[in-house]
């Protein structure tokens, strides 16, 4: 995690705390039908976590086992997500702000980000945040890169929605995010360009 993220200030000109929705014209297959929670967006660049791409081969119980964390539930079958193509060996917990440890970064009033063993231990004991998921990696953009991709119609964006973030099935999140901004998924013309 960068120091810039820890000291960030939300600026209404940017998309911090909002959701990005991959448009059907997205050319990068890593982001096909992705919904991303934007953790940081400023003139220096952007960082976010994909919230709807579970890693099929990994469940949270396996992470607990690898880290020798004892869980109150031996069948802790929670998905672990592909958070993005940057630093894919690093784990992040995106979670509701009802839980914090000293390293927790509050992204807005409802969503926080942690990456410590302590939060995993709390989750395993049943005393962690009400809503959460673990992701490996994150999506990152250099200065001006995300803004350019939005101009090229690779991304749409909307206000964050707790139902999409925490409650809908992964396969529903992209469609629900599009409906939230009044777009029917089948209504796109598959061409990129500026609006």
Backbone as a chain_set.jsonl record, in Angstrom:
{"seq": "XXXXXXXXXXXXXXXXXXXXXXXXXXXXXXXXXXXXXXXXXXXXXXXXXXXXXXXXXXXXXXXXXXXXXXXXXXXXXXXXXXXXXXXXXXXXXXXXXXXXXXXXXXXXXXXXXXXXXXXXXXXXXXXXXXXXXXXXXXXXXXXXXXXXXXXXXXXXXXXXXXXXXXXXXXXXXXXXXXXXXXXXXXXXXXXXXXX", "coords": {"N": [[0.839, -1.173, 0.0], [0.553, 2.189, -0.813], [2.011, 5.196, 0.559], [0.67, 7.435, -0.281], [-1.957, 6.561, -0.576], [-2.645, 6.087, 2.076], [-2.707, 8.666, 3.114], [-4.633, 9.994, 1.736], [-6.987, 12.386, 0.347], [-10.367, 12.843, -0.316], [-11.435, 13.932, -3.407], [-13.832, 15.556, -5.23], [-13.598, 15.633, -7.974], [-12.593, 13.277, -8.783], [-12.775, 9.613, -8.843], [-12.698, 8.195, -6.446], [-13.961, 5.868, -4.124], [-16.075, 5.142, -5.683], [-17.643, 3.025, -8.221], [-16.237, 1.276, -10.925], [-17.275, 0.114, -14.102], [-16.728, -2.328, -16.392], [-16.945, -1.746, -19.828], [-18.786, -3.328, -22.527], [-17.124, -3.101, -24.684], [-14.601, -3.405, -23.755], [-11.262, -4.184, -24.22], [-9.217, -5.512, -22.916], [-8.941, -8.625, -21.718], [-8.592, -9.429, -19.081], [-10.179, -7.797, -17.63], [-12.755, -8.268, -18.432], [-16.184, -7.875, -18.184], [-15.917, -6.856, -15.608], [-16.37, -5.438, -12.342], [-15.253, -2.796, -10.447], [-14.209, -1.646, -7.311], [-13.234, 1.549, -6.563], [-10.486, 2.42, -4.873], [-8.664, 4.482, -4.669], [-8.232, 7.488, -6.433], [-6.634, 9.94, -8.135], [-4.785, 12.826, -9.295], [-2.386, 11.6, -9.514], [-2.801, 8.986, -10.269], [-4.585, 5.812, -10.144], [-6.202, 3.28, -8.111], [-7.758, 0.174, -7.576], [-10.036, -2.487, -6.573], [-11.076, -5.464, -8.031], [-14.328, -6.705, -7.809], [-15.817, -8.905, -8.537], [-14.644, -11.226, -9.569], [-14.051, -14.21, -8.742], [-11.424, -16.446, -7.731], [-11.232, -19.509, -9.023], [-9.907, -21.782, -8.038], [-9.311, -21.384, -5.351], [-10.276, -21.176, -1.951], [-11.303, -19.433, 1.029], [-10.77, -20.984, 3.305], [-8.518, -22.43, 2.592], [-6.568, -20.456, 2.551], [-6.516, -19.765, 5.255], [-5.558, -22.205, 6.252], [-2.988, -22.38, 5.04], [-1.769, -20.28, 6.343], [-1.726, -21.095, 8.919], [-3.945, -20.423, 10.532], [-6.481, -20.831, 12.807], [-9.823, -21.69, 12.327], [-13.213, -20.992, 13.303], [-15.063, -22.243, 11.824], [-14.895, -25.05, 10.03], [-15.599, -25.434, 7.456], [-15.249, -23.084, 5.888], [-16.192, -21.827, 3.344], [-15.623, -19.477, 1.548], [-15.326, -17.349, -1.265], [-12.223, -16.38, -2.8], [-10.8, -13.605, -4.34], [-9.693, -12.452, -7.62], [-8.144, -9.586, -7.564], [-7.003, -7.854, -9.314], [-4.46, -7.182, -11.844], [-2.037, -6.289, -10.751], [0.597, -6.767, -8.454], [-0.078, -9.511, -7.703], [0.493, -11.458, -5.828], [-0.013, -10.412, -3.429], [-2.216, -9.982, -0.707], [-5.407, -8.491, -0.103], [-7.955, -7.187, 1.993], [-11.068, -6.129, 1.4], [-13.503, -4.412, 3.075], [-16.41, -3.869, 5.24], [-16.809, -0.869, 7.182], [-17.143, -1.362, 9.882], [-15.208, -2.586, 11.281], [-11.85, -2.398, 12.39], [-8.287, -2.308, 12.312], [-5.024, -1.187, 13.391], [-3.715, -0.795, 10.886], [-5.734, -0.395, 9.068], [-7.277, 1.222, 6.336], [-9.517, 3.747, 5.872], [-11.731, 4.038, 3.368], [-14.103, 5.236, 2.648], [-17.13, 6.256, 4.363], [-18.305, 3.787, 4.632], [-16.738, 1.715, 3.639], [-13.681, -0.036, 3.958], [-10.134, -0.821, 3.815], [-7.904, -3.406, 4.427], [-4.831, -5.14, 5.092], [-3.654, -6.996, 6.748], [-2.473, -9.766, 8.797], [-3.877, -9.877, 11.103], [-6.589, -9.122, 10.631], [-7.475, -11.315, 9.162], [-7.266, -13.307, 11.11], [-9.215, -12.391, 12.884], [-11.516, -12.651, 11.3], [-11.537, -15.429, 10.974], [-12.09, -16.176, 13.601], [-14.65, -15.305, 13.846], [-15.159, -12.685, 14.539], [-14.69, -10.601, 12.88], [-15.13, -8.072, 10.279], [-18.532, -7.239, 9.296], [-19.17, -7.424, 6.549], [-17.118, -8.533, 3.911], [-14.386, -9.294, 1.67], [-11.658, -11.228, 0.405], [-8.955, -10.433, -1.689], [-6.513, -11.107, -4.182], [-4.008, -9.153, -5.469], [-4.408, -6.063, -7.366], [-6.082, -3.527, -9.322], [-4.384, -1.149, -11.171], [-3.573, 2.191, -12.218], [-1.601, 4.504, -13.999], [-0.756, 8.032, -13.789], [-3.362, 9.858, -15.184], [-4.09, 7.726, -16.83], [-6.418, 6.118, -16.271], [-8.405, 8.05, -16.664], [-8.11, 8.511, -19.402], [-8.817, 5.97, -20.387], [-11.491, 5.938, -19.673], [-12.46, 7.999, -21.31], [-12.143, 6.713, -23.711], [-14.193, 4.967, -23.647], [-13.853, 2.513, -22.342], [-14.476, 2.109, -19.731], [-17.273, 2.537, -17.568], [-18.89, 4.407, -14.957], [-20.161, 4.614, -11.573], [-21.949, 5.509, -8.548], [-20.895, 3.884, -5.545], [-22.431, 0.874, -4.443], [-23.825, -0.836, -1.866], [-25.291, -3.227, -2.057], [-24.465, -4.319, -4.49], [-21.732, -4.477, -3.984], [-21.488, -6.2, -1.686], [-23.611, -8.122, -1.567], [-24.929, -9.214, -3.905], [-24.76, -12.049, -6.163], [-21.671, -13.04, -7.672], [-21.799, -13.373, -10.499], [-23.942, -11.761, -11.111], [-23.256, -9.141, -10.594], [-22.075, -7.388, -12.554], [-24.146, -6.966, -14.462], [-26.099, -5.846, -12.725], [-24.776, -3.521, -11.922], [-24.659, -2.135, -14.355], [-27.432, -1.801, -14.854], [-27.957, -0.099, -12.748], [-27.016, 2.36, -13.639], [-28.786, 2.8, -15.6], [-28.484, 1.346, -17.957], [-28.998, -1.177, -20.317], [-27.532, -4.339, -20.506], [-27.37, -5.599, -23.088], [-27.594, -3.507, -24.86], [-25.434, -2.17, -25.942], [-23.328, -0.886, -28.532], [-20.737, -2.508, -29.956], [-18.245, -0.863, -30.115], [-15.381, 1.11, -29.616], [-14.587, 4.442, -28.596], [-14.803, 8.019, -28.321], [-17.284, 9.564, -26.313]], "CA": [[0.0, 0.0, 0.0], [1.384, 3.379, -0.905], [1.766, 6.253, 1.549], [-0.324, 8.342, -0.85], [-3.281, 6.029, -0.284], [-2.903, 6.257, 3.494], [-2.907, 10.08, 3.438], [-5.461, 10.558, 0.682], [-8.158, 13.21, 0.591], [-11.317, 12.621, -1.403], [-11.662, 15.091, -4.256], [-15.025, 15.23, -6.019], [-13.268, 15.536, -9.397], [-12.09, 11.936, -9.045], [-13.724, 8.513, -8.639], [-12.459, 7.472, -5.199], [-15.189, 5.449, -3.456], [-17.104, 4.816, -6.666], [-17.443, 1.754, -8.896], [-16.01, 1.233, -12.368], [-17.947, -0.998, -14.762], [-16.116, -2.567, -17.7], [-17.915, -1.705, -20.913], [-18.657, -4.497, -23.397], [-16.048, -2.876, -25.652], [-13.313, -3.585, -23.075], [-10.382, -5.051, -25.004], [-8.35, -6.273, -22.015], [-9.739, -9.75, -21.217], [-8.475, -9.533, -17.618], [-11.232, -6.963, -17.045], [-14.031, -8.562, -19.071], [-17.353, -7.835, -17.288], [-15.474, -6.568, -14.242], [-16.811, -4.289, -11.552], [-14.121, -2.456, -9.591], [-14.369, -0.605, -6.306], [-12.085, 2.449, -6.684], [-9.942, 2.757, -3.556], [-7.941, 5.753, -4.775], [-8.125, 8.091, -7.754], [-6.157, 11.316, -8.017], [-3.968, 13.218, -10.449], [-1.226, 10.712, -9.538], [-3.179, 7.673, -10.769], [-5.752, 5.188, -9.501], [-6.059, 1.912, -7.608], [-9.05, -0.395, -7.21], [-10.128, -3.936, -6.383], [-12.168, -6.112, -8.767], [-15.209, -7.299, -6.792], [-16.683, -9.97, -9.066], [-13.897, -12.284, -10.248], [-13.477, -15.179, -7.806], [-10.413, -17.376, -8.232], [-11.943, -20.789, -8.892], [-9.136, -22.817, -7.35], [-8.963, -21.018, -3.969], [-11.3, -20.783, -0.98], [-10.696, -18.802, 2.194], [-10.257, -22.012, 4.216], [-7.163, -22.775, 2.168], [-5.692, -19.358, 3.002], [-6.354, -19.967, 6.706], [-4.714, -23.378, 6.457], [-1.616, -22.028, 4.66], [-1.231, -19.315, 7.307], [-1.898, -21.689, 10.248], [-4.981, -19.699, 11.268], [-7.573, -21.738, 13.163], [-11.132, -21.108, 12.045], [-14.337, -21.56, 14.047], [-15.866, -22.988, 10.859], [-13.976, -25.842, 9.2], [-16.081, -25.366, 6.071], [-15.286, -21.652, 5.581], [-16.123, -21.809, 1.881], [-15.786, -18.142, 0.974], [-14.481, -17.118, -2.434], [-11.091, -15.465, -2.794], [-10.949, -12.925, -5.612], [-8.645, -11.816, -8.405], [-8.4, -8.16, -7.372], [-6.424, -7.11, -10.424], [-3.204, -7.763, -12.328], [-0.851, -5.715, -10.116], [0.967, -7.396, -7.176], [-1.041, -10.607, -7.523], [0.831, -12.309, -4.68], [-0.345, -9.656, -2.216], [-3.625, -10.084, -0.345], [-6.117, -7.323, 0.418], [-9.317, -7.439, 2.46], [-11.987, -5.008, 1.264], [-14.498, -4.76, 4.094], [-17.247, -2.819, 5.813], [-16.041, -0.051, 8.128], [-17.469, -1.682, 11.271], [-14.038, -3.268, 11.84], [-10.586, -1.758, 12.054], [-7.029, -2.562, 13.004], [-4.218, 0.023, 13.155], [-3.32, -0.632, 9.486], [-6.916, -0.215, 8.227], [-7.442, 2.493, 5.632], [-10.93, 4.027, 5.639], [-11.875, 4.56, 2.015], [-15.232, 6.154, 2.812], [-17.812, 5.96, 5.621], [-18.83, 2.432, 4.676], [-15.809, 0.723, 3.1], [-12.288, 0.089, 4.392], [-9.197, -1.757, 3.209], [-6.87, -3.885, 5.346], [-4.015, -6.202, 4.488], [-2.855, -7.585, 7.822], [-2.85, -11.094, 9.278], [-4.82, -9.685, 12.221], [-7.982, -9.141, 10.166], [-7.793, -12.704, 8.813], [-7.475, -14.024, 12.373], [-10.523, -11.969, 13.396], [-12.541, -13.283, 10.462], [-11.542, -16.857, 11.309], [-12.718, -16.324, 14.927], [-16.034, -14.834, 13.792], [-15.275, -11.338, 15.115], [-14.211, -9.659, 11.876], [-16.154, -7.17, 9.744], [-19.787, -7.868, 8.864], [-19.042, -7.704, 5.124], [-15.717, -8.508, 3.503], [-13.831, -10.345, 0.832], [-10.218, -11.201, 0.217], [-8.536, -10.416, -3.088], [-5.089, -11.063, -4.476], [-3.716, -8.187, -6.517], [-5.295, -4.91, -7.527], [-6.019, -2.846, -10.613], [-3.686, 0.121, -10.988], [-3.423, 3.049, -13.385], [-0.678, 5.622, -13.821], [-1.369, 9.355, -13.884], [-4.141, 10.14, -16.389], [-4.407, 6.52, -17.604], [-7.832, 5.76, -16.1], [-9.204, 9.096, -17.305], [-8.054, 8.249, -20.836], [-9.598, 4.761, -20.667], [-12.905, 6.327, -19.571], [-12.757, 8.747, -22.543], [-12.187, 5.736, -24.799], [-15.37, 4.125, -23.372], [-13.529, 1.204, -21.78], [-15.083, 2.042, -18.392], [-18.375, 3.377, -17.114], [-18.75, 4.512, -13.505], [-21.357, 4.935, -10.81], [-21.775, 5.526, -7.1], [-20.792, 2.552, -4.947], [-23.711, 0.328, -4.002], [-23.542, -1.937, -0.94], [-25.884, -4.482, -2.532], [-23.561, -4.861, -5.511], [-20.44, -4.762, -3.36], [-21.465, -7.29, -0.703], [-24.724, -9.057, -1.474], [-25.303, -9.926, -5.128], [-23.874, -13.098, -6.655], [-20.637, -12.489, -8.551], [-22.233, -13.36, -11.897], [-24.969, -10.735, -11.276], [-22.771, -7.798, -10.248], [-21.846, -6.54, -13.726], [-25.463, -6.568, -14.97], [-26.742, -4.968, -11.746], [-24.093, -2.224, -11.977], [-25.126, -1.462, -15.573], [-28.816, -1.38, -14.62], [-27.922, 1.025, -11.805], [-26.827, 3.601, -14.396], [-29.825, 2.866, -16.624], [-28.025, 0.738, -19.205], [-29.266, -2.6, -20.485], [-26.286, -4.944, -20.987], [-27.386, -5.921, -24.512], [-27.863, -2.328, -25.679], [-24.198, -1.538, -26.399], [-22.716, -1.136, -29.832], [-19.388, -2.925, -29.569], [-17.183, -0.056, -30.674], [-14.838, 2.068, -28.667], [-14.417, 5.793, -29.108], [-15.209, 8.987, -27.304], [-18.725, 9.855, -26.315]], "C": [[0.882, 1.234, 0.0], [1.038, 4.369, 0.185], [0.694, 7.213, 1.04], [-1.742, 7.871, -0.545], [-3.632, 6.25, 1.177], [-3.25, 7.7, 3.853], [-3.896, 10.76, 2.499], [-6.583, 11.457, 1.196], [-9.081, 13.009, -0.594], [-11.589, 13.941, -2.106], [-12.805, 14.738, -5.193], [-14.754, 15.153, -7.52], [-12.867, 14.111, -9.782], [-13.105, 10.874, -8.606], [-13.467, 7.693, -7.383], [-13.796, 7.146, -4.534], [-16.329, 5.118, -4.403], [-16.798, 3.449, -7.299], [-17.209, 1.986, -10.383], [-16.701, -0.011, -12.909], [-17.298, -1.163, -16.131], [-17.191, -2.518, -18.777], [-17.747, -2.956, -21.773], [-17.553, -4.336, -24.442], [-14.66, -2.995, -25.024], [-12.462, -4.586, -23.839], [-9.508, -5.943, -24.133], [-9.172, -7.375, -21.346], [-9.641, -9.935, -19.701], [-9.602, -8.775, -16.924], [-12.607, -7.221, -17.652], [-15.146, -8.678, -18.03], [-16.96, -7.617, -15.829], [-16.205, -5.368, -13.649], [-15.696, -4.052, -10.546], [-14.533, -1.397, -8.587], [-13.099, 0.24, -6.351], [-11.648, 2.902, -5.293], [-9.259, 4.129, -3.553], [-7.928, 6.21, -6.218], [-7.741, 9.539, -7.548], [-5.378, 11.66, -9.277], [-2.725, 12.336, -10.571], [-1.525, 9.325, -10.108], [-4.36, 7.114, -10.009], [-5.432, 3.755, -9.093], [-7.44, 1.42, -7.214], [-8.966, -1.906, -7.106], [-11.323, -4.455, -7.184], [-13.012, -6.897, -7.762], [-16.047, -8.471, -7.304], [-15.938, -11.055, -9.839], [-13.273, -13.239, -9.229], [-12.426, -16.049, -8.5], [-10.967, -18.77, -7.98], [-11.217, -21.804, -8.03], [-8.905, -22.54, -5.868], [-10.209, -20.662, -3.168], [-10.579, -20.22, 0.246], [-10.144, -19.818, 3.192], [-8.831, -22.413, 3.868], [-6.156, -21.706, 2.606], [-5.442, -19.505, 4.5], [-5.383, -21.117, 6.979], [-3.239, -23.062, 6.153], [-0.955, -21.105, 5.67], [-1.328, -19.82, 8.744], [-2.844, -20.883, 11.138], [-6.121, -20.669, 11.535], [-8.903, -21.014, 13.001], [-12.206, -21.775, 12.897], [-15.203, -22.428, 13.143], [-14.917, -23.738, 9.928], [-14.385, -25.832, 7.734], [-16.238, -23.911, 5.639], [-15.16, -21.451, 4.072], [-16.486, -20.43, 1.325], [-14.859, -18.022, -0.222], [-13.312, -16.206, -2.089], [-11.047, -14.905, -4.209], [-9.631, -12.56, -6.281], [-8.948, -10.329, -8.331], [-7.877, -7.288, -8.486], [-5.041, -7.638, -10.738], [-1.926, -7.216, -11.686], [-0.632, -6.374, -8.747], [0.027, -8.546, -6.815], [-0.691, -11.567, -6.389], [0.471, -11.629, -3.36], [-1.848, -9.702, -1.953], [-4.17, -8.8, 0.249], [-7.49, -7.781, 0.906], [-10.092, -6.132, 2.303], [-13.144, -5.33, 2.192], [-15.31, -3.558, 4.548], [-16.482, -2.138, 6.944], [-16.393, -0.287, 9.593], [-16.312, -2.385, 11.971], [-12.808, -2.466, 11.454], [-9.45, -2.298, 12.907], [-6.164, -1.347, 12.708], [-3.864, 0.272, 11.689], [-4.508, -0.365, 8.553], [-6.946, 1.18, 7.614], [-8.931, 2.663, 5.363], [-11.064, 4.702, 4.283], [-13.049, 5.52, 1.919], [-15.939, 5.74, 4.099], [-18.234, 4.506, 5.755], [-17.843, 1.345, 4.279], [-14.385, 1.026, 3.561], [-11.448, -0.979, 3.707], [-8.134, -2.11, 4.241], [-6.059, -4.959, 4.64], [-3.12, -6.857, 5.529], [-3.344, -9.0, 8.162], [-3.918, -10.976, 10.361], [-6.275, -9.732, 11.759], [-8.388, -10.558, 9.756], [-8.043, -13.54, 10.063], [-8.837, -13.669, 12.966], [-11.658, -12.608, 12.611], [-12.667, -14.761, 10.824], [-12.211, -17.13, 12.655], [-14.167, -15.876, 14.948], [-16.234, -13.458, 14.379], [-14.74, -10.268, 14.163], [-15.328, -8.738, 11.406], [-17.401, -7.932, 9.303], [-19.705, -8.289, 7.399], [-17.578, -7.603, 4.722], [-15.491, -9.474, 2.359], [-12.347, -10.123, 0.665], [-9.915, -11.262, -1.268], [-7.019, -10.45, -3.162], [-4.879, -10.137, -5.657], [-4.705, -7.037, -6.522], [-5.149, -4.369, -8.943], [-5.372, -1.484, -10.368], [-3.531, 0.875, -12.296], [-2.442, 4.167, -13.068], [-1.433, 6.941, -14.006], [-2.071, 9.552, -15.232], [-4.602, 8.911, -17.166], [-5.882, 6.134, -17.49], [-8.727, 6.772, -16.795], [-9.253, 8.886, -18.823], [-8.889, 7.026, -21.205], [-11.098, 5.038, -20.573], [-13.32, 7.092, -20.827], [-12.882, 7.813, -23.743], [-13.34, 4.739, -24.638], [-15.035, 2.711, -22.932], [-14.225, 1.002, -20.439], [-16.264, 2.993, -18.291], [-18.187, 3.496, -15.61], [-20.052, 4.948, -12.856], [-21.009, 5.021, -9.329], [-21.661, 4.091, -6.594], [-22.157, 2.14, -4.403], [-23.421, -0.89, -3.133], [-24.139, -3.262, -1.386], [-24.986, -5.129, -3.574], [-22.253, -5.289, -4.872], [-20.467, -6.031, -2.521], [-22.473, -8.406, -0.926], [-25.097, -9.806, -2.753], [-24.296, -11.027, -5.442], [-22.868, -12.475, -7.628], [-21.102, -12.363, -9.998], [-23.305, -12.307, -12.158], [-24.416, -9.316, -11.187], [-22.611, -6.874, -11.453], [-23.18, -6.043, -14.285], [-26.149, -5.586, -14.031], [-26.102, -3.583, -11.768], [-24.518, -1.445, -13.223], [-26.564, -0.963, -15.405], [-28.872, -0.165, -13.699], [-27.751, 2.361, -12.528], [-27.784, 3.692, -15.588], [-29.444, 2.267, -17.966], [-28.4, -0.733, -19.219], [-28.024, -3.233, -21.089], [-26.259, -5.24, -22.481], [-27.525, -4.721, -25.428], [-26.614, -1.645, -26.231], [-23.901, -1.871, -27.85], [-21.266, -1.392, -29.515], [-18.288, -2.168, -30.304], [-16.683, 0.861, -29.601], [-14.671, 3.393, -29.374], [-14.884, 6.758, -28.052], [-16.679, 9.303, -27.447], [-18.971, 11.299, -26.669]], "O": [[1.859, 1.3, 0.746], [-0.088, 4.389, 0.683], [-0.096, 7.741, 1.822], [-2.627, 8.686, -0.285], [-4.778, 6.566, 1.499], [-4.005, 7.935, 4.796], [-3.98, 11.988, 2.478], [-7.059, 11.307, 2.321], [-8.637, 13.005, -1.742], [-11.931, 14.939, -1.471], [-12.747, 13.718, -5.88], [-15.596, 14.657, -8.268], [-12.807, 13.777, -10.965], [-14.162, 11.201, -8.065], [-13.983, 6.581, -7.272], [-14.657, 8.014, -4.391], [-17.442, 4.841, -3.956], [-15.81, 2.802, -6.949], [-17.896, 2.788, -11.016], [-16.712, -1.058, -12.262], [-17.316, -0.236, -16.941], [-18.227, -3.172, -18.656], [-16.686, -3.58, -21.755], [-17.096, -5.323, -25.02], [-13.656, -2.72, -25.681], [-12.894, -5.713, -24.08], [-9.1, -7.02, -24.568], [-10.013, -7.084, -20.495], [-10.528, -10.542, -19.101], [-9.943, -9.066, -15.777], [-13.537, -6.454, -17.403], [-15.057, -9.485, -17.106], [-17.608, -8.14, -14.922], [-16.595, -4.432, -14.346], [-15.244, -4.98, -9.875], [-15.126, -0.38, -8.947], [-12.001, -0.292, -6.193], [-12.347, 3.664, -4.624], [-9.281, 4.84, -2.549], [-7.648, 5.426, -7.124], [-8.443, 10.283, -6.864], [-5.325, 10.867, -10.216], [-2.078, 12.324, -11.618], [-0.6, 8.568, -10.401], [-5.06, 7.846, -9.31], [-4.536, 3.111, -9.638], [-8.21, 2.152, -6.592], [-7.974, -2.523, -7.493], [-12.44, -3.956, -7.042], [-12.477, -7.662, -6.959], [-16.902, -8.978, -6.578], [-16.533, -11.733, -10.676], [-12.099, -13.098, -8.888], [-12.527, -16.345, -9.691], [-11.151, -19.162, -6.828], [-11.859, -22.61, -7.357], [-8.348, -23.394, -5.179], [-11.085, -19.939, -3.644], [-9.401, -20.495, 0.47], [-9.148, -19.54, 3.86], [-8.03, -22.704, 4.756], [-5.029, -22.025, 2.985], [-4.308, -19.386, 4.964], [-4.501, -21.009, 7.83], [-2.352, -23.434, 6.921], [0.264, -21.133, 5.842], [-1.049, -19.076, 9.685], [-2.589, -20.686, 12.326], [-6.666, -21.263, 10.605], [-9.085, -19.889, 13.467], [-12.128, -22.969, 13.182], [-15.984, -23.249, 13.624], [-14.214, -23.121, 9.127], [-13.588, -26.189, 6.866], [-17.271, -23.547, 5.075], [-14.14, -20.961, 3.588], [-17.536, -20.257, 0.707], [-13.738, -18.531, -0.201], [-13.407, -15.366, -1.194], [-11.235, -15.645, -5.175], [-8.604, -12.383, -5.626], [-9.896, -9.855, -8.957], [-8.254, -6.122, -8.602], [-4.499, -8.45, -9.988], [-0.832, -7.647, -12.05], [-1.577, -6.52, -7.971], [-0.586, -8.545, -5.748], [-1.512, -12.41, -6.027], [0.637, -12.219, -2.292], [-2.652, -9.49, -2.861], [-3.487, -8.11, 1.006], [-8.11, -8.657, 0.304], [-9.81, -5.149, 2.988], [-13.714, -6.418, 2.106], [-14.962, -2.406, 4.289], [-15.62, -2.744, 7.58], [-15.993, 0.492, 10.458], [-16.43, -2.744, 13.143], [-12.719, -1.925, 10.352], [-9.636, -2.687, 14.06], [-6.528, -0.54, 11.853], [-3.725, 1.425, 11.28], [-4.305, -0.13, 7.361], [-6.679, 2.179, 8.282], [-9.543, 1.824, 4.703], [-10.564, 5.808, 4.079], [-12.99, 6.508, 1.188], [-15.393, 4.941, 4.86], [-18.494, 4.035, 6.862], [-18.082, 0.169, 4.551], [-13.941, 2.175, 3.557], [-11.973, -1.913, 3.1], [-7.535, -1.227, 4.856], [-6.538, -5.604, 3.708], [-1.981, -7.227, 5.244], [-4.475, -9.373, 7.852], [-4.758, -11.862, 10.516], [-7.112, -10.328, 12.437], [-9.531, -10.958, 9.98], [-8.935, -14.388, 10.074], [-9.535, -14.538, 13.489], [-12.647, -13.055, 13.191], [-13.775, -15.279, 10.964], [-12.827, -18.179, 12.843], [-14.85, -16.044, 15.958], [-17.364, -13.084, 14.693], [-14.384, -9.169, 14.587], [-16.363, -8.634, 12.064], [-17.336, -9.118, 8.979], [-20.123, -9.392, 7.046], [-16.878, -6.684, 5.148], [-16.304, -10.364, 2.111], [-11.844, -9.004, 0.764], [-10.525, -12.03, -2.013], [-6.33, -9.891, -2.308], [-5.489, -10.307, -6.713], [-5.696, -7.035, -5.792], [-4.212, -4.713, -9.663], [-5.772, -0.756, -9.46], [-3.376, 0.27, -13.357], [-2.465, 4.715, -11.965], [-2.617, 6.943, -14.343], [-1.449, 9.428, -16.287], [-5.424, 9.036, -18.074], [-6.527, 5.852, -18.5], [-9.702, 6.396, -17.445], [-10.299, 9.06, -19.448], [-9.591, 7.035, -22.216], [-11.887, 4.443, -21.307], [-14.408, 6.865, -21.356], [-13.635, 8.088, -24.678], [-13.448, 3.781, -25.403], [-15.839, 1.799, -23.122], [-14.528, -0.126, -20.051], [-16.258, 4.092, -18.846], [-17.394, 2.75, -15.036], [-20.917, 5.557, -13.484], [-19.91, 4.652, -8.914], [-22.271, 3.184, -7.16], [-22.936, 2.982, -3.956], [-22.837, -1.866, -3.604], [-23.56, -4.317, -1.124], [-24.769, -6.341, -3.55], [-21.724, -6.355, -5.19], [-19.562, -6.858, -2.629], [-22.224, -9.539, -0.514], [-25.547, -10.949, -2.672], [-23.133, -10.954, -5.045], [-23.179, -11.505, -8.32], [-20.829, -11.357, -10.652], [-23.562, -11.98, -13.317], [-25.057, -8.379, -11.665], [-22.973, -5.7, -11.381], [-23.339, -4.852, -14.553], [-26.721, -4.595, -14.486], [-26.801, -2.577, -11.646], [-24.714, -0.232, -13.157], [-26.875, 0.169, -15.774], [-29.738, 0.696, -13.853], [-28.28, 3.379, -12.083], [-27.623, 4.539, -16.467], [-30.008, 2.633, -18.997], [-28.15, -1.453, -18.253], [-27.503, -2.728, -22.083], [-25.196, -5.136, -23.092], [-27.571, -4.881, -26.647], [-26.728, -0.634, -26.925], [-24.179, -2.969, -28.332], [-20.623, -0.569, -28.864], [-17.494, -2.766, -31.031], [-17.453, 1.342, -28.77], [-14.621, 3.456, -30.602], [-15.322, 6.336, -26.982], [-17.238, 9.308, -28.543], [-20.121, 11.735, -26.722]]}, "num_chains": 1, "name": "protein.A"}
